[in-house]
């Protein structure tokens, strides 16, 4: 009668080891996800910075995109943005 209980005990021990391994794997996956989340936040901040720079450059280009006109005044000549 002792043998079947021993077999069940061994199986439960094996299941417990498997659950411990799964727990370790889940902990590792959680650490990986945290790392990826940090990287994503960093990249998001970098993207926002680059977006701000792009907007700034776009404003500068829109200024330069205006046509030039020649202003002729007495004793004063210049090129001016319209």
Residue pairs with C-beta under 8 A, 6 or more apart in sequence:
63 81
66 81
66 82
67 81
67 82
68 79
68 80
68 81
68 82
69 79
69 80
69 81
69 82
70 77
70 78
70 79
70 80
71 77
71 78
71 79
71 80
